[in-house]
């Protein structure tokens, strides 16, 4: 079960995909056919349905020329970096070099 906040994100994603399709003046039939999915699946994507596979979302983005936007997901993981930095330990001395015996 999705949290309401997450549900709204999917709704907005679906609406953005639909708007991108309409701006390009593509019919739902054209996009579905080019993406290799059914029209009902495209309709579900445009409604932000969580039951549609992420691969189908990506295929539709590819048809619309927006597949690189997918790379922006989780790109700037500020919270993850803060957590990582907080758990880093600082060594008291540098490790010995292998060539110190020469």
C-alpha positions in Angstrom: 0.0 0.0 0.0 1.4 3.4 -1.0 1.5 6.3 1.3 -0.7 9.3 0.2 2.4 11.4 -0.5 3.9 8.6 -2.8 0.5 8.2 -4.5 0.5 11.9 -5.4 4.0 11.6 -6.8 2.9 8.8 -9.1 -0.2 10.8 -10.1 2.0 13.8 -11.0 4.4 11.5 -13.0 1.4 10.1 -14.9 0.1 13.6 -15.7 3.5 14.8 -16.8 3.8 11.8 -19.2 0.4 12.5 -20.6 1.2 16.2 -21.1 4.5 15.3 -22.8 2.5 13.0 -25.2 0.0 15.7 -26.0 2.7 18.4 -26.5 4.2 16.1 -29.2 0.7 15.6 -30.7 1.0 11.8 -30.4 -2.1 9.7 -30.0 -2.3 7.2 -27.3 -2.4 4.5 -30.0 0.9 5.8 -31.5 2.7 5.8 -28.2 1.4 2.5 -27.0 2.3 0.8 -30.3 5.8 2.3 -30.4 6.4 1.4 -26.7 5.2 -2.1 -27.3 2.4 -1.9 -24.7 -1.4 -1.9 -24.9 -3.5 1.3 -24.8 -5.0 0.3 -21.4 -1.4 0.1 -20.0 -0.6 3.5 -21.4 -3.8 4.8 -19.8 -2.7 3.3 -16.5 0.7 5.0 -16.8 -0.9 8.3 -17.5 -3.0 7.8 -14.4 0.1 7.0 -12.3 -1.0 3.5 -11.5 1.5 1.7 -9.2 0.7 -1.7 -10.7 2.4 -0.9 -14.1 6.0 -2.2 -14.4 8.8 0.4 -14.2 9.9 -1.0 -17.6 6.7 0.1 -19.2 7.1 3.6 -17.8 10.6 3.7 -19.2 9.5 2.5 -22.7 6.9 5.3 -22.8 9.6 7.8 -21.8 11.8 6.5 -24.5 9.1 7.0 -27.1 8.7 10.5 -25.9 12.5 11.2 -26.0 12.6 11.6 -22.2 14.4 8.4 -21.2 17.4 10.3 -19.9 15.1 11.9 -17.3 15.1 8.5 -15.7 18.7 8.9 -14.7 17.8 11.9 -12.5 15.9 9.6 -10.1 17.8 9.4 -6.8 20.8 11.2 -8.4 21.3 13.7 -5.7 21.0 11.5 -2.6 21.6 14.2 0.0 20.2 12.2 2.9 22.2 9.1 2.0 25.4 11.1 1.8 24.7 12.7 5.2 24.1 9.2 6.7 27.3 7.9 5.1 29.4 10.8 6.4 28.0 10.4 9.9 29.0 6.8 10.1 32.6 7.3 8.7 35.3 6.7 11.2 38.5 8.6 11.1 41.7 6.6 11.3 44.3 7.9 13.8 47.3 7.3 11.6 47.9 6.6 8.0 48.4 3.0 6.9 52.0 1.8 6.4 53.3 2.0 2.8 54.4 -1.3 1.2 57.8 0.2 0.1 58.8 1.4 3.6 61.2 -1.6 3.9 63.3 -0.5 0.8 
